[in-house]
Amino acid sequence: MIRVLLAEDMHMVRGALVALLVLEPDIDVVADVAHGTAILPTALEHRPDVAVIDIDLPGKDGLSAAAELHEHLPDCRTLILTSLGRPGTLRRALAARVNGFILKDAPAEKLANAIREISVGRRVIDGELALAAWDTEDCPLTSRELEVLRMTESGANAVDIASRLFLSAGTVRNYLTTIVTKLNARNRVDAIRIAKDAGWL
């Protein structure tokens, strides 16, 4: 029996996924959560074989939660579900060492088969996403620039970011200027939009 943890914040979608998976004779949904921060403690309690995680979760996004699971519970494999078929997101998922990445609107049979494949150590990547990722450019931003942009997106100003990252406010403003220039954006808001559309954020 494959023990599964399901993380999805939309109540109806989560309920539908649980209902579909319990129909599979070899899959047992041992826990389901709606919040990204609940994934690791729930997984440590229930010890699932596979965690099926929506990429967009409140509290902590799916890729961050998957990276945490990989670190603290390496035997638990991770399958990311997304409604955002953005190639940059797939690159981030692979960097987070997830075991699978499929679109949320995939047929139930495809999800169940992906869980089976991942549980025996194989990697499952949606074919369309893989082709799209092959054709796209790498993110031009450094990891520090992405960190600054992510904090800006969450509403932090230059002074807040500087104190959190142990930088000067001037350095943070320089990072933001560089980000806007690299992305050919009109301003910070446009830079955030460009990075999100590409799946880099």
C-alpha positions as CSV (number, residue, x, y, z in Angstrom):
1,M,0.0,0.0,0.0
2,I,1.4,3.4,-1.0
3,R,0.9,5.9,1.9
4,V,0.1,9.4,0.5
5,L,0.0,12.9,2.1
6,L,-2.0,15.4,0.1
7,A,-1.5,19.2,0.4
8,E,-4.0,21.4,-1.4
9,D,-5.5,24.6,-0.1
10,M,-8.8,24.6,-2.1
11,H,-11.2,22.5,0.0
12,M,-13.3,21.2,-2.9
13,V,-10.3,20.3,-5.0
14,R,-8.6,18.5,-2.0
15,G,-11.8,16.6,-1.3
16,A,-12.1,15.5,-4.9
17,L,-8.5,14.4,-5.1
18,V,-8.9,12.4,-1.8
19,A,-12.1,10.8,-3.1
20,L,-10.4,9.8,-6.4
21,L,-7.3,8.4,-4.8
22,V,-9.1,6.3,-2.2
23,L,-10.7,4.4,-5.1
24,E,-7.3,3.1,-6.0
25,P,-6.7,-0.3,-4.4
26,D,-3.0,0.3,-3.7
27,I,-3.1,3.9,-2.5
28,D,-4.0,5.1,1.0
29,V,-4.4,8.8,1.7
30,V,-3.0,8.9,5.3
31,A,-3.4,12.7,5.8
32,D,-4.4,15.9,3.9
33,V,-3.5,19.5,4.7
34,A,-4.5,22.9,3.4
35,H,-1.4,24.9,4.5
36,G,2.2,24.8,3.4
37,T,3.5,25.0,6.9
38,A,1.5,21.9,7.9
39,I,3.3,19.6,5.4
40,L,6.5,18.8,7.3
41,P,5.0,18.2,10.8
42,T,2.2,16.1,9.3
43,A,4.6,14.1,7.2
44,L,6.8,13.5,10.3
45,E,3.8,12.2,12.1
46,H,2.3,10.0,9.4
47,R,5.5,9.0,7.4
48,P,3.9,8.9,3.9
49,D,5.7,7.3,1.0
50,V,4.6,10.1,-1.4
51,A,3.6,13.7,-0.7
52,V,1.4,15.2,-3.4
53,I,1.8,19.0,-3.1
54,D,0.1,21.9,-4.8
55,I,2.7,24.4,-5.8
56,D,0.7,27.4,-4.6
57,L,-0.1,27.1,-0.9
58,P,-0.6,29.6,1.8
59,G,2.1,30.0,4.5
60,K,4.8,28.1,2.5
61,D,4.8,27.4,-1.2
62,G,4.9,23.8,-2.4
63,L,8.5,23.9,-3.7
64,S,9.8,25.2,-0.3
65,A,7.8,22.5,1.5
66,A,9.2,19.8,-0.9
67,A,12.8,20.9,-0.2
68,E,12.1,20.7,3.5
69,L,10.7,17.2,3.1
70,H,13.8,16.2,1.1
71,E,16.0,17.4,3.9
72,H,14.1,16.1,7.0
73,L,12.3,13.0,5.5
74,P,14.4,11.9,2.5
75,D,12.4,8.6,2.2
76,C,9.2,10.6,1.4
77,R,9.0,11.3,-2.4
78,T,7.4,14.4,-3.7
79,L,4.9,15.0,-6.5
80,I,4.2,18.7,-7.3
81,L,0.8,19.6,-8.8
82,T,0.4,22.9,-10.6
83,S,-2.2,24.7,-12.7
84,L,0.6,26.9,-13.9
85,G,2.3,25.3,-16.8
86,R,5.2,27.7,-16.7
87,P,8.5,26.3,-17.7
88,G,10.5,28.3,-15.2
89,T,8.5,26.6,-12.5
90,L,9.5,23.2,-13.7
91,R,13.2,24.3,-13.5
92,R,12.6,25.4,-9.9
93,A,10.9,22.1,-9.1
94,L,13.9,20.2,-10.5
95,A,16.3,22.3,-8.5
96,A,14.2,21.5,-5.3
97,R,14.8,17.8,-6.2
98,V,11.1,16.9,-6.5
99,N,10.4,13.5,-7.9
100,G,7.5,14.5,-10.1
101,F,5.7,17.5,-11.6
102,I,2.3,17.3,-13.3
103,L,-0.5,19.6,-14.2
104,K,-3.4,19.7,-11.8
105,D,-5.9,19.2,-14.6
106,A,-4.3,15.8,-15.6
107,P,-6.8,12.9,-15.5
108,A,-7.1,11.0,-12.2
109,E,-5.6,7.9,-13.7
110,K,-2.4,9.9,-14.6
111,L,-2.1,11.2,-11.1
112,A,-2.5,7.7,-9.6
113,N,0.1,6.3,-12.0
114,A,2.5,9.1,-11.2
115,I,2.2,8.3,-7.5
116,R,3.0,4.6,-8.3
117,E,6.0,5.5,-10.5
118,I,7.4,7.9,-7.9
119,S,6.9,5.5,-5.0
120,V,9.3,3.0,-6.7
121,G,12.0,5.6,-7.4
122,R,11.2,6.8,-10.9
123,R,10.8,10.5,-11.8
124,V,7.6,11.7,-13.5
125,I,7.6,15.0,-15.5
126,D,4.6,16.1,-17.6
127,G,5.8,15.8,-21.3
128,E,4.5,19.2,-22.3
129,L,6.1,21.0,-19.4
130,A,9.4,19.2,-20.1
131,L,9.4,20.4,-23.7
132,A,8.5,24.0,-22.7
133,A,11.4,24.0,-20.2
134,W,13.8,22.8,-22.8
135,D,12.9,25.8,-25.0
136,T,13.1,28.6,-22.4
137,E,15.9,30.7,-21.2
138,D,17.5,30.3,-17.8
139,C,16.6,32.9,-15.1
140,P,19.0,35.8,-15.5
141,L,18.7,36.7,-11.8
142,T,21.1,35.4,-9.1
143,S,19.7,33.6,-6.1
144,R,20.2,36.7,-3.9
145,E,18.4,38.9,-6.5
146,L,15.5,36.4,-6.5
147,E,15.4,36.5,-2.7
148,V,15.2,40.4,-2.8
149,L,12.5,40.3,-5.4
150,R,10.5,37.7,-3.5
151,M,10.6,39.8,-0.4
152,T,9.6,42.9,-2.4
153,E,6.6,40.9,-3.8
154,S,5.5,40.1,-0.2
155,G,5.4,43.8,0.6
156,A,8.7,44.4,2.3
157,N,10.5,47.7,1.6
158,A,14.2,48.3,1.1
159,V,14.9,48.9,4.8
160,D,13.0,45.8,5.9
161,I,14.8,43.7,3.3
162,A,18.2,45.2,4.3
163,S,17.6,44.3,8.0
164,R,16.5,40.8,7.2
165,L,19.4,40.1,4.9
166,F,22.0,42.0,6.9
167,L,22.6,44.4,4.0
168,S,22.5,48.2,3.7
169,A,19.3,49.8,2.3
170,G,21.5,51.2,-0.5
171,T,22.7,47.7,-1.5
172,V,19.1,46.5,-1.6
173,R,18.1,49.4,-3.8
174,N,21.1,48.6,-6.1
175,Y,19.8,44.9,-6.3
176,L,16.3,46.2,-7.3
177,T,17.8,48.4,-10.0
178,T,19.8,45.6,-11.3
179,I,16.8,43.3,-11.3
180,V,14.6,45.8,-13.2
181,T,17.5,46.3,-15.8
182,K,18.1,42.5,-16.2
183,L,14.4,41.8,-16.8
184,N,13.9,44.8,-19.1
185,A,11.1,45.8,-16.8
186,R,9.5,49.2,-16.4
187,N,9.7,49.1,-12.6
188,R,9.7,46.7,-9.6
189,V,6.1,45.8,-10.0
190,D,6.7,44.9,-13.7
191,A,9.8,43.0,-12.7
192,I,7.7,40.9,-10.3
193,R,5.1,40.2,-13.0
194,I,7.8,39.2,-15.5
195,A,9.5,36.9,-13.0
196,K,6.2,35.3,-11.9
197,D,5.0,34.8,-15.5
198,A,8.3,33.0,-16.3
199,G,7.9,30.8,-13.2
200,W,11.1,32.2,-11.6
201,L,9.4,33.4,-8.4
